[in-house]
Amino acid sequence: MLTKRIGFIGAGKMGGILIKGILKNRLVSPKNLWICDKFIEKLTSLAKEGANVFVEIEPVVKNADVLFLAIKSQDISEVLEQLKGRVQSGQLIISLVAGVTTSLLIKELGDEISLIRIMPNTPALLGEGITAISSTKRVNPEQRVLLKRIMATVGEVVEIPESQQNAVTGLSGSGPAYIYTVIQGLVKGGVRAGLSPELALRLATQTTLGAARMAKESNSSLEELRQAVASPGGTTIEGLKVLKEGRLEECLAEAVVKATQRAKELNK
Ligand SMILES: NC(=O)c1ccc[n+]([C@@H]2O[C@H](COP(=O)([O-])OP(=O)(O)OC[C@H]3O[C@@H](n4cnc5c(N)ncnc54)[C@H](OP(=O)(O)O)[C@@H]3O)[C@@H](O)[C@H]2O)c1
């Protein structure tokens, strides 16, 4: 168990998932969690678990060794105003705010801050997330190792140059929503073809999980894996024709690019 105090500004969807992951994996004792959110109701259950919860930012900034900024980009200016002059030397700031660059944060908070930008995703709730991390120059090796250890409790970790963060946001940050849409389509089709919604969902989710593991773990290319399912004159090839006509692959690619562009806009 770490003895560091971990702070969160924002305990919404993503912040809440990371907090749950930290608690579930007993990474720190609840008394070493310092959390603030605008609405105290969101914090009630965390307070019951023994975390220190506040509606004000100040006590969290004062006490955290590692401080996660888990607010939406539209709230960043307000939070930065409150953080100015309060960040202490040695404190590690982790921003998971989509689109917002480290240069903007450093400009506002000062050149001496230790700052890492990250992009996690919601499957972190089940320990199946992936987090891309980009360090800045004042971050020391111990701080990088510490963050990797924290994020590894909720999934995989990759280190990337910050220039790729918006693309990661468009792919793995937003990606779960695209995959849910794919699953929804499979379920809809299953029901249309005569299955119960429950069975269709079970088949669709396990097929998605299994196919993802095949894509990740087998030595075959995606095309080879596809061909192994779609034999000439068989059933799958008919389904794939429909997907080709509907440009599913292109649509998904365009979704990633569009979300990446949106992440870029958020810095403004
Ligand atoms: N959700 C995802 O899948 C995901 C994935 C990767 C990264 N992210 C990033 O994570 C960040 C948070 O996203 P989210 O989906 O978790 O949003 P969210 O659910 O809206 O959470 C943000 C939380 O911060 C609170 N907050 C806003 N201003 C605050 C302030 N001044 N002091 C304290 N708390 C404040 C919000 O309260 P109110 O609701 O009252 O405003 C809300 O509870 C975003 O930048 C997003 O891009 C999200």
The ligand as an SDF file (V2000), in Angstrom:
LIG
                    3D

 48 52  0  0  0  0  0  0  0  0999 V2000
  -15.8220    9.9230  -19.1000 N   0  0  0  0  0  0  0  0  0  0  0  0
  -14.8610    9.3960  -19.8460 C   0  0  0  0  0  0  0  0  0  0  0  0
  -15.0340    8.3670  -20.5280 O   0  0  0  0  0  0  0  0  0  0  0  0
  -13.4940   10.0150  -19.8590 C   0  0  0  0  0  0  0  0  0  0  0  0
  -12.4010    9.2800  -20.3570 C   0  0  0  0  0  0  0  0  0  0  0  0
  -11.1410    9.8580  -20.3430 C   0  0  0  0  0  0  0  0  0  0  0  0
  -10.9750   11.1540  -19.8960 C   0  0  0  0  0  0  0  0  0  0  0  0
  -12.0540   11.8530  -19.4600 N   0  0  0  0  0  0  0  0  0  0  0  0
  -11.8310   13.2350  -19.0390 C   0  0  0  0  0  0  0  0  0  0  0  0
  -12.0590   13.3270  -17.6640 O   0  0  0  0  0  0  0  0  0  0  0  0
  -12.5350   14.6420  -17.3580 C   0  0  0  0  0  0  0  0  0  0  0  0
  -13.7820   14.4850  -16.5120 C   0  0  0  0  0  0  0  0  0  0  0  0
  -14.7750   13.8370  -17.3260 O   0  0  0  0  0  0  0  0  0  0  0  0
  -16.0100   13.1070  -16.6920 P   0  0  0  0  0  0  0  0  0  0  0  0
  -16.6710   12.3540  -17.7790 O   0  0  0  0  0  0  0  0  0  0  0  0
  -15.5870   12.4010  -15.4490 O   0  0  0  0  0  0  0  0  0  0  0  0
  -16.8970   14.3940  -16.3340 O   0  0  0  0  0  0  0  0  0  0  0  0
  -17.9040   14.5850  -15.1500 P   0  0  0  0  0  0  0  0  0  0  0  0
  -18.6230   13.3170  -14.8740 O   0  0  0  0  0  0  0  0  0  0  0  0
  -18.6820   15.8270  -15.4500 O   0  0  0  0  0  0  0  0  0  0  0  0
  -16.9510   14.8440  -13.8790 O   0  0  0  0  0  0  0  0  0  0  0  0
  -16.3760   16.0710  -13.5740 C   0  0  0  0  0  0  0  0  0  0  0  0
  -16.7000   16.3780  -12.1240 C   0  0  0  0  0  0  0  0  0  0  0  0
  -15.9860   17.5340  -11.7000 O   0  0  0  0  0  0  0  0  0  0  0  0
  -16.8680   18.3660  -10.9750 C   0  0  0  0  0  0  0  0  0  0  0  0
  -16.4120   19.7440  -10.9600 N   0  0  0  0  0  0  0  0  0  0  0  0
  -16.5530   20.6950  -11.9120 C   0  0  0  0  0  0  0  0  0  0  0  0
  -15.9820   21.8520  -11.5180 N   0  0  0  0  0  0  0  0  0  0  0  0
  -15.4620   21.6140  -10.3050 C   0  0  0  0  0  0  0  0  0  0  0  0
  -14.7660   22.4380   -9.3550 C   0  0  0  0  0  0  0  0  0  0  0  0
  -14.4940   23.7260   -9.6020 N   0  0  0  0  0  0  0  0  0  0  0  0
  -14.4000   21.8860   -8.1800 N   0  0  0  0  0  0  0  0  0  0  0  0
  -14.6900   20.6050   -7.9160 C   0  0  0  0  0  0  0  0  0  0  0  0
  -15.3550   19.7800   -8.7530 N   0  0  0  0  0  0  0  0  0  0  0  0
  -15.7310   20.2930   -9.9310 C   0  0  0  0  0  0  0  0  0  0  0  0
  -18.1750   18.1880  -11.7040 C   0  0  0  0  0  0  0  0  0  0  0  0
  -19.2530   18.6390  -10.9280 O   0  0  0  0  0  0  0  0  0  0  0  0
  -20.5730   19.1590  -11.7150 P   0  0  0  0  0  0  0  0  0  0  0  0
  -21.1640   17.9400  -12.3650 O   0  0  0  0  0  0  0  0  0  0  0  0
  -21.3830   19.7040  -10.6550 O   0  0  0  0  0  0  0  0  0  0  0  0
  -20.1030   20.1780  -12.7190 O   0  0  0  0  0  0  0  0  0  0  0  0
  -18.1830   16.6780  -11.9370 C   0  0  0  0  0  0  0  0  0  0  0  0
  -18.6630   15.9700  -10.8330 O   0  0  0  0  0  0  0  0  0  0  0  0
  -12.8290   15.3350  -18.6720 C   0  0  0  0  0  0  0  0  0  0  0  0
  -11.8350   16.2850  -18.9480 O   0  0  0  0  0  0  0  0  0  0  0  0
  -12.8060   14.2130  -19.6760 C   0  0  0  0  0  0  0  0  0  0  0  0
  -12.3580   14.6250  -20.9210 O   0  0  0  0  0  0  0  0  0  0  0  0
  -13.2980   11.3110  -19.4090 C   0  0  0  0  0  0  0  0  0  0  0  0
  1  2  1  0
  2  3  2  0
  2  4  1  0
  4  5  1  0
  4 48  2  0
  5  6  2  0
  6  7  1  0
  7  8  2  0
  8  9  1  0
  8 48  1  0
  9 10  1  0
  9 46  1  0
 10 11  1  0
 11 12  1  0
 11 44  1  0
 12 13  1  0
 13 14  1  0
 14 15  2  0
 14 16  1  0
 14 17  1  0
 17 18  1  0
 18 19  2  0
 18 20  1  0
 18 21  1  0
 21 22  1  0
 22 23  1  0
 23 24  1  0
 23 42  1  0
 24 25  1  0
 25 26  1  0
 25 36  1  0
 26 27  1  0
 26 35  1  0
 27 28  2  0
 28 29  1  0
 29 30  1  0
 29 35  2  0
 30 31  1  0
 30 32  2  0
 32 33  1  0
 33 34  2  0
 34 35  1  0
 36 37  1  0
 36 42  1  0
 37 38  1  0
 38 39  2  0
 38 40  1  0
 38 41  1  0
 42 43  1  0
 44 45  1  0
 44 46  1  0
 46 47  1  0
M  CHG  2   8   1  16  -1
M  END
$$$$
